[in-house]
Amino acid sequence: MRKSPQQRRESLKKGVYILPNLVTSGSLFAGFYGIVSSMNGRYDIAAWFIFISAVLDALDGKVARMTNTTSQFGVEYDSLADLVSFGVAPAILMYSWALQPFGKLGWLAAFLYVVCGALRLARFNVQVETVGSKHFIGLPIPAAASMVGACVLLFYHLGGSGTIRMVSVLILIYCLAVLMVSNVPYYSFKDPELFKRRPFGMLVLAVVLIIVIVAQPELMFFLIFLSYIMFSPVIALVAYLRKRRQEKVSEA
């Protein structure tokens, strides 16, 4: 149940929780430093700081729940930090790194990404009490930003440049923007069952995955986030086609 404006003001007068908001501030700092790095032409550094921001963003909510220090102030502050770290920072990174040669089309693509990210965050805040915790509606903005960072790191790793890089990034930005405001359900990894006892083979698989990520982080980050982003739309498309086929069979 949401608090009234009067209750929020009274709660704020009592003070704010330091620990979770400090973690959120760290996420905001990482996003801001990513912007600074992009402006200085250090695009690989900017990409890594987007990842750091995503890790801290995942921790602040867990810290708040573990310490029983959740608050409406923390929720609003987290959303504002997310808009900077996962909306503005990736957009500036993409524009500076690959979209600038497209002129107006380039900066409009970057702006569209920011707008869709803001809409995604606003919709999440409105629907947080009505949507199940196991799934997000639309692509989460930290995942979209991480995909941007993974794309930059992969191109640096492979030495990619020129027109192919610019066109692929332009297409990527538009796709991420559309997916963020879509109604496609994405798994949230907040299912309590996920952390319960699992077969021994799952531990071995997790260890092997960590080793592979450490050995080839640029490639593995790209594949992991690409798989996460594409899995849900593919499943939704298959379900839609199956439903259409069943409707045609029932009409026949």
N, C-alpha and C positions, 0 to 999 in steps of 0.2 A: 504494500500500500504506500503510495507516494505521500510525502509530507506536504502540508500547506506551506505557502511562503512564510507565514509567521513562525511556524515550527522550524523551518530551515534557518531563519534569522536567529532564533533562540539557540539552535544547535551550534551555529557558527560562533556565537558569542562565547560559548564554553571552550572553544579552541578547536584545533584540527589535529589529526593523528600524524605524527612525524614520520614514522618508518615507511608506511606504504607510499606516502606522498613524496618522500625522499627518493624512493625507487622510481616513481613516475618522473620526478625531476631529472634523474639520471637518464631516463629514456628520452626526455625532451632535449637534454644537453647533447646526447648522441645524434639526434635528428638535426639539431642546429649545427653541430660540427660537420655533419654530412653536407649541409648547405654551403658552409664556408669552404669545405674541401672541393665541392663542385665549382664554386666561383673561382677557386685557385687552380682549376684544371687537374686536380688530383682525384680522378673519378673512381679509381679502384679503392682509395681510402674512403671516399664517400659511401661506396657500396658496402664496405665492411662495417661502417658505423650505422648504416641502416639495419644490418643484422644485429648489431649490439643493441640497438634501440628495441628491436623486436623481442630479443631475449628479456630485456628489462621490463618490457610491456607485459610479457607473459608472467613475470614474477610478481609484479605489484599487486595484482588481484589475489594471487595465492598467498602472498604475505599478509594482506589485509584479512583474508578469511582465516588463516592460521592463527593470527594474533587477535582475532575478533575486533578488528579496527576498521570495518567497512563503514563508509559514510557517503552521503549524497555529494558532499564536497569532493571527495576522492573520485567519484564516478564522473562528475563534470570536469574536473581537472584532467583526468585520464583521457577523456574525449578530446579536449583541447590540445593536449600533448600529442595524441595520435594524429590529429589533423596536420600538425607541423611535421612530425617525424615520418609519417607514412603517406601524407598527402602532398605537402609542399616540397619536402626534401627530395623524394623520388622524381617529382615533376621537374624540378630545377636540374637534377642530375641528368635526366633524359634529354631535356631541352639543350643543356650545355654540351652534352656528350654527342648527341646524334641528331636532334631535331632542328637545330638552328638553321641548317642549310635550306630547310623547307619554308622558311619565312613565316608568313601568317599561318599557314597550315600547321607548322610545327608548334608554335606557341599556343595555338588554339587546341591542339591535341593535348598539350601539357595542362592547359587550363581545364579542359574537359575532365582529365584525370582528377584534378583537385576538387572540382565541383561534385563529381560522382562519389569521391571519397567522403566529402562532407555530407552528402545526402545519405550515404551508407551509414555513417556514424549517427546522424540524426535519427534515421529509421531504427537503428539498433537501440538507441536510448528510449524511443517510444515503445518499441515492441519487447523490451527486455523482460517484462513481467507476463507477457502473453505467449511468447514463443518458447518451446521446449529447450532445455539447456544442452541437449545432445547435438543440435544442429543450429547453424546460422542461416539466415535468409540472405542470400547474396554472398559474393566472395568477401571474406574479411579483409579489411584494408591492410593489416599487417602482412597478410599473405601476398597481397598484390604488390606491396612495397618490396617484400623479400624477393619476389619474382623479378622485379626491376633490378635489384642489386645482384641477383644471381646471373641475370643476362649480361650485365656489365662485366662481372668477373669472368664469365665464360669467354666472352669476346677477347678480354685481355689475355686469358690463358691460351686461346687458340690463335691469337694475333689477327683477329678479324678487323676489317676496316672497309672504308669506301661505301659505295651505294648499297650493297647488300645489308650492311649494318644499319644504315639509316632507314631503309624501307622496312626491315624487320622490326625495328624499334617502334616505328610509326604504327604498324599493324598491332604490335603488342600493346601499346598504350591504349588504343581504341578498344581492343578486346577486354583488357582489364577494367576499363571504365564501364563498359556495358555489363560485365559480369558482376561488378560491385552493386549495381542498382537492379540486378535481375532478381527473380524469385526462385532461383536455383538453390536448393538446400545444400549446405556444406557441413561436413562433420566438424564438430567443435573440439573434440578430444577432451571434453569435460565429463564424459561418462564415468561415474565411479567404478563401474565394472572393469574399466580399462586397466586399473591398477591393482586388481585382485590377483590371486594366484593364477599363474599360467603354466602350461607345460614347459619342461626343461628346455626343449628345443627352441622356444621363443627367446630365452635368455641367450642361447648360443647365436641365434639369428641376429639379435640386437647387438651383440659384441662384434660380430662379423660386419654388420652395417656401419658401426662406429669406426672400425678399422678402415673400411673402404672410404668413408667420408674423410677421415684424416689423411689418407693417401692421396685422394683426388677431390679436395673440397670444392673447387670451382665447378667441376663437372657434376658431382653428386648433388650439390645444392640446387643446381639448375634442374636436374632430373627429378629430384624430390618435389620441388615446388611446382614444376610443370605437371607432374603426375597428380598432385593434389588439386590443381586448378582445373585440369581437364577431366578428372574422374567423374565428378558430379554432373557436369553438363552432358557427358556421354551417357551416363545412367539415366538422366532425365529424358534425353532424346530417345533412347531405346524404349523407355516406359511409355512415352508419348506415341511412338510408332506402333507399339504393341496394342495400345488402347484404341488407336485408329483402326487397326486391322480387325480387332474384335468388334468394333462398331459396324464396320462394313460387313462382317460375317453375320451379325445379328440382323442387319437390314436386308440382307439377301434372302 
